[in-house]
Amino acid sequence: MPLFEYACKTCDHRFEWLTRGAATPECPSCHGTDLEKRQSVFAARTSAQAGGATQVPLGPCGSCGDPRGPGSCSMN
């Protein structure tokens, strides 16, 4: 079910519409159907880190106290 963004040409209200089956979108403000489909901006999660993101330092290992964090040493 795609999510689209619309702007009502009658009252200029902007809203999102989750398309379900053959349902026709209508403005939730004035119930108008003279709509303009807007370009959506969305977020995507990737496996690569963002350029400005910083790594949160890990605390010491709970088993041996290795400062590099859990799993850094060879202790089981």
Secondary structure, DSSP 8 states (H G I E B T S, - for coil): --EEEEEETTT--EEEEE--TT-----TTT----EEEE--------SS--TT---------TTT--TT-TTSSS--
